[in-house]
Amino acid sequence: MRASAAQRFAARGALPLLPAALCSVALGALALTRDASPSLRHTVAVAGAVTVLMAVPCALRALPLPRARAVALWACLLTGLVLFSGRPPGTHAAFGVSGAVLGLSLGVAPAVWCARWFAVRARRRLAGSASLEEFAAGVRPLLAAAVALFGCVLLGALFAARAVAGDGSLFAVAALGVLLFTALLLTAHGFGTAAATGLAAACALLSAAVFAAPLAVPSAAPVAGGVWTAPAAPALACAVAELGLLAYALRVLAGASAHHRAAAPA
């Protein structure tokens, strides 16, 4: 009994903190090798990125996530696009996104905790509702509260990360994080295809904006160069995709079938 309780505590409390801890170690190693050769710094940066990326699935073990390779693939691709398309000119690709990466890693644990908070309370609401309509009316505010709570915590983490690591892509990374959280909620409740579609749509929007801007004709240059350029393009692409994905989530997660035991941990 004690062993199982300790395992649950590790999965729910300690493991979600693993990406942030490893990211902090990686950034510390980069700081210590500030005067080292570029090849050594590249090695440290790549090793740290791979380690943090591998820690994310471990951190998500507290959630009943099915195998969702498409969601993971699009999430990784979108994260890369947001991080590197919004860099200021002349910023080195390996070292210009440390604040954003730290902020996202700090957001993994709140994402897990907020997702569990929503799942547990939605199941309680389901057990206490007299009708499906009553349940739907009660669970939609819970979903909105979970997304808003995570957004606020993520913003705090991003401000702290920017103060430590000095990265300026605050709004783009915040929009990305909220979009990934909504996709996580949908995936955990059995709607992985919709989550992957939303992330793919954000990738398509951002890719179109990034690659179309240099081809814009002079008359369209103010629009292409003003609204849809870094760092505005990543934030706008993620925000548009988030609105669509959240609207879908408010509809499907208000159904009782989305909250069976396998999709809502106790």
Summary of the structure (lengths in Angstrom):
residues: 266
radius of gyration: 19.6
end to end distance: 16.4
largest distance: 70.2
contacts: 886
relative contact order: 0.13
helix: 82%
strand: 0%
